[in-house]
Amino acid sequence: MPVHTQPGMELHVTVAGNGVFNVGGRRYAQAPGRGLLLRGEQAHRLEKTGDLALRRHVVCFDPALLSAQLGKVELLAMDWVPKRGGFAFMLGEQDFARVDMLVRSLRFETTVRPRGWEGVAVGGLLQILAMVRRRETAGLVARKGRADLLDEACAHVRSNLGERLKLAEVAAVLEVSAEHLARTFRKHLGMAFGSYVMAERVAAARDLFNGGGTLSTTDIAFSTGFQSLAHFSRVFKAHTGLAPRNYRSGYVPKA
């Protein structure tokens, strides 16, 4: 799938196969039962990994348009979806079956449009959003079961970008070996643990630049975990193609 943007929200639920979602520089592993809800104006791309064909459900909707038609609906405010990156979730077997049925119903209602289809479609969408919101993976705490190890590791990294994030230390927190954690990142995200940490730090720095705050470039560098301004500048340019000062000023290179 090429990099693209679009208005409104996008909801993705993986049905079969494996992939990696790249949203604004952040990467999210996808597998059956996993999904991502994101704001469509962010540049995003889904890449297939492994040999199996990647199949997924995709639901696109405009919360502002629906809210205008329906009046105030709390779930349609979508203030629980991050401005940057996505809202990652994981569905259990029963929830996955329920969401699968609801998405298929949505497809029928919006394509065939039988009498009263609008109410059925909106009701189905609200049920899906409620189930997704309950199944957020970003806040999971470490558990003995390892099925969600990648989610736990990613959540730990995002919550501690200003701290030392060495592979062995994070593995110890999650009660796994460093070798196992390294393999998990390579297998599911296609990158080394250290590369993932740097990508998250750059993504966090971009968020701070885009937020228009008063923090200096040096403050942003240290707050996102870089040990020197020179290192920050080098890594930031490698990821974005622009030096931090140019990115902040909105500089656009000549074609």
FENTA-V952320 format. One record per residue. N is the residue number from 0. SS is DSSP state (helix for helix, strand for strand, loop for the rest). Layout:
{{N SS} {N SS}}
//
This chain:
{{0 loop} {1 loop} {2 loop} {3 strand} {4 loop} {5 loop} {6 loop} {7 loop} {8 strand} {9 strand} {10 strand} {11 strand} {12 strand} {13 strand} {14 strand} {15 strand} {16 loop} {17 strand} {18 strand} {19 strand} {20 strand} {21 strand} {22 strand} {23 loop} {24 loop} {25 strand} {26 strand} {27 strand} {28 strand} {29 strand} {30 loop} {31 loop} {32 loop} {33 strand} {34 strand} {35 strand} {36 strand} {37 strand} {38 strand} {39 loop} {40 loop} {41 loop} {42 loop} {43 strand} {44 strand} {45 strand} {46 strand} {47 strand} {48 strand} {49 loop} {50 loop} {51 loop} {52 loop} {53 loop} {54 strand} {55 strand} {56 strand} {57 strand} {58 strand} {59 strand} {60 strand} {61 loop} {62 helix} {63 helix} {64 helix} {65 helix} {66 helix} {67 helix} {68 helix} {69 helix} {70 loop} {71 loop} {72 loop} {73 helix} {74 helix} {75 helix} {76 helix} {77 loop} {78 loop} {79 loop} {80 loop} {81 loop} {82 loop} {83 loop} {84 loop} {85 strand} {86 strand} {87 strand} {88 strand} {89 strand} {90 loop} {91 loop} {92 helix} {93 helix} {94 helix} {95 helix} {96 helix} {97 helix} {98 helix} {99 helix} {100 helix} {101 helix} {102 helix} {103 helix} {104 helix} {105 helix} {106 helix} {107 helix} {108 helix} {109 helix} {110 helix} {111 helix} {112 loop} {113 loop} {114 loop} {115 loop} {116 helix} {117 helix} {118 helix} {119 helix} {120 helix} {121 helix} {122 helix} {123 helix} {124 helix} {125 helix} {126 helix} {127 helix} {128 helix} {129 helix} {130 helix} {131 helix} {132 helix} {133 helix} {134 loop} {135 strand} {136 loop} {137 loop} {138 loop} {139 loop} {140 loop} {141 loop} {142 loop} {143 loop} {144 loop} {145 loop} {146 loop} {147 loop} {148 helix} {149 helix} {150 helix} {151 helix} {152 helix} {153 helix} {154 helix} {155 helix} {156 helix} {157 helix} {158 helix} {159 loop} {160 loop} {161 loop} {162 loop} {163 loop} {164 loop} {165 loop} {166 helix} {167 helix} {168 helix} {169 helix} {170 helix} {171 helix} {172 helix} {173 helix} {174 loop} {175 loop} {176 loop} {177 helix} {178 helix} {179 helix} {180 helix} {181 helix} {182 helix} {183 helix} {184 helix} {185 helix} {186 helix} {187 helix} {188 helix} {189 loop} {190 loop} {191 loop} {192 helix} {193 helix} {194 helix} {195 helix} {196 helix} {197 helix} {198 helix} {199 helix} {200 helix} {201 helix} {202 helix} {203 helix} {204 helix} {205 helix} {206 helix} {207 helix} {208 helix} {209 helix} {210 loop} {211 loop} {212 loop} {213 loop} {214 loop} {215 loop} {216 helix} {217 helix} {218 helix} {219 helix} {220 helix} {221 helix} {222 helix} {223 loop} {224 loop} {225 loop} {226 loop} {227 loop} {228 helix} {229 helix} {230 helix} {231 helix} {232 helix} {233 helix} {234 helix} {235 helix} {236 helix} {237 helix} {238 helix} {239 helix} {240 loop} {241 loop} {242 loop} {243 helix} {244 helix} {245 helix} {246 helix} {247 helix} {248 helix} {249 loop} {250 loop} {251 loop} {252 loop} {253 loop} {254 loop}}
//
